[in-house]
Amino acid sequence: QVQLVESGGGLVQAGGSLRLSCAASGTIVGINTMGWYRRAPGKQRELVATMDSGGTTNYADSVKGRFTISRDNAKNTVYMQMNSLKAEDTAVYYCNLESRFWRYNYWGQGTQVTVSS
């Protein structure tokens, strides 16, 4: 059984920075994509940023230039550095690990990020 444990959320003022981490434990097979999604109050969950095992990244337009995703494949850990945070970044952030080829999709429990304006 794979588990994802997130850390790094919290309360920050607008313009500030936070770094999220997500460590995956358990048996993980094959190449995969790790990333972050978020759900703001009253909105649907949306993609924030992902990175596959080869280092290819994908970012939501709203965070390009402000957020940077990275991963340590040896540690099965993904990070996201969030700079220049805005009030609209306030959401619960969820870590995701998926492989369409190997047919698995795991989610973390979520970590709250609150940006005060």
N, C-alpha and C positions, 0 to 999 in steps of 0.2 A: 504494500500500500504506500503510495506516494503522499507526502504531506508537504505543504508550503507554509512557511512561517515568515510573516512580514514584520518589519520593524521600521521605525523612523518617522512615523507620522507625528502630528502635533499641531500646536497653534503658533502661527507666525504672523507678523505684520506684513502688509503689502510691500512688495519690493524685496522681501527677505528670501531666504533659501532653506530648503530641507533636502535631506537625502534619504530615500527609501531603499530598503534592502529586502530581499526575499530569498530564503534558502530552501531548496528542495531536498527532502530526504527520502530514502527508499530506493527501490530498483527502477532506474530510468533507462529505457531502451531507446537506442538510436538517436538520430539527429532530431532536433525539435526546435520549437520557438518558445522563448520566455518573454514575458512582457507585463505591461500594466494597463489596466482598464480603470475607469472611475464611474461612479454614479453620484451625481449631484441631487439634492433634494428636488423631488418632482420631475426628474428627468430619467431617461433611459441610460443604461450603462453604455459607455462609449470607449473606444480604443484610445489610449494615450500614446503608448510607444511599445514596440516589440523589437526583438533582436533574435535572429536564428543562430544556430550553432556555428554557422560560417561567418557571422558578424554582420549580416545584412540587416539594416534597420528600417523601421517604418514609424513615422510620427504623425500624429494628428496636426493639422495645419495650425491649430490654436496654440500649440506648445513648441513649434519649431523655433529654434534659436534661443529657447529658454530652458528646455529640458534636455538632458542627455542620458541615454540609456547605455548601460554597459553590462557585461556578464563575465563571470569566471567559470568556464566550463569544468575545470577540475573540481571546483567546489559546488557546482550546480547552483550557483547564486547569481541573481540578477540585481542590478542597482539602478536607481534613477536619481540623478542630481537635478533638482528643481530650483531654478534661479528666477529672479524677477517675478516672484509669485504675485498673482492677482486675486482679488476677491472671488472671481469666477472660477478659480481653480479649487475652491472649496468643494470637497466631495469625499466619499469613501473610496479609497484606492485599493484595487484588488490585483493581486499577483496571479498570473496565469502561466501554465506550462502545457503545451499541446504538441501533438504530432499527428498530422492527418494521415501520414503513411502508416504509423504504428497504431493509429486509432486510440489515442488517449487524450484526455483534456482534464486538467486539474486546476482548482481554484484555491486561493488562500482565503482566510477568514475576513480580510479587509482591514485597512488601517485608516483612521480618520485624519484628514488634512483640513485644517481650518485657517483661512487667510483673512485677517481682519483689515478693514479698509480705514 
